[in-house]
Amino acid sequence: MHIGHDLPTVYTMSDGNNTIQLETITVEKDLGIYITNDVKSTEQCIQAARKSVLGMIKRQFKEDFGIIYKTTS
C-alpha cells in the first residue's frame, strides 16, 4: 500500500523469468489495526463496533439460554 499520493503507480516483482504485478489494496490490517489508503479511522471504528456487538450478542445468548435451560430441567 502506498500512502500519500494518488499517482497511478504499478508495482511488480520478478523471480528471474516471471514478472508479477502486485495487486492494489485499500485496507491493510497490521497488529490488529486497520489502515486505509486515505488514512482515516472509519474502518477501525467499524471493525471495533462489529466485534463489540457480536460480543454483546454472544453474552446475551449465553444468559438467555442458561435461564431457559434451567427452567426446563
MOHUGI-V43829 format. One record per residue. N is the residue number from 1. RES is the residue in one letter. SS is DSSP state (a for helix, b for strand, c for the rest). PHI is phi in degrees with one decimal (NA if undefined). NEAR is the number of other C-alpha atoms within 8 Angstrom. Layout:
[[N;RES;SS;PHI;NEAR] [N;RES;SS;PHI;NEAR]]
This chain:
[[1;M;c;NA;7] [2;H;c;-113.1;5] [3;I;c;-114.1;7] [4;G;c;113.6;5] [5;H;c;-149.5;5] [6;D;c;-112.7;4] [7;L;c;-73.6;4] [8;P;c;-74.5;4] [9;T;c;-97.7;4] [10;V;c;-113.3;6] [11;Y;c;-106.4;6] [12;T;b;-131.4;8] [13;M;b;-129.7;8] [14;S;b;-135.2;8] [15;D;c;-121.9;6] [16;G;c;105.2;5] [17;N;c;-95.2;5] [18;N;c;-100.4;6] [19;T;b;-119.0;9] [20;I;b;-119.0;7] [21;Q;b;-84.6;8] [22;L;c;-75.8;8] [23;E;c;-76.2;4] [24;T;c;-92.4;5] [25;I;c;-120.2;7] [26;T;c;-111.8;7] [27;V;b;-133.5;8] [28;E;b;-129.2;9] [29;K;b;-109.1;8] [30;D;b;-138.2;7] [31;L;c;57.0;4] [32;G;c;82.0;5] [33;I;b;-113.7;7] [34;Y;b;-87.7;11] [35;I;b;-120.4;13] [36;T;b;-104.5;11] [37;N;c;-70.5;10] [38;D;c;-97.6;6] [39;V;c;55.7;7] [40;K;c;-108.8;7] [41;S;c;-92.6;9] [42;T;a;-63.7;6] [43;E;a;-63.8;10] [44;Q;a;-61.9;10] [45;C;a;-66.9;8] [46;I;a;-63.1;8] [47;Q;a;-66.6;8] [48;A;a;-65.8;8] [49;A;a;-65.7;8] [50;R;a;-62.3;8] [51;K;a;-65.0;8] [52;S;a;-65.5;8] [53;V;a;-65.6;8] [54;L;a;-63.9;8] [55;G;a;-64.9;8] [56;M;a;-64.9;8] [57;I;a;-63.3;8] [58;K;a;-62.5;8] [59;R;a;-64.0;8] [60;Q;a;-65.4;8] [61;F;a;-63.1;8] [62;K;a;-61.2;8] [63;E;a;-65.2;8] [64;D;a;-65.1;8] [65;F;a;-65.5;8] [66;G;a;-63.1;8] [67;I;a;-64.6;8] [68;I;a;-63.6;8] [69;Y;a;-64.5;8] [70;K;a;-68.7;7] [71;T;a;-77.1;6] [72;T;a;-88.3;5] [73;S;c;-82.2;4]]
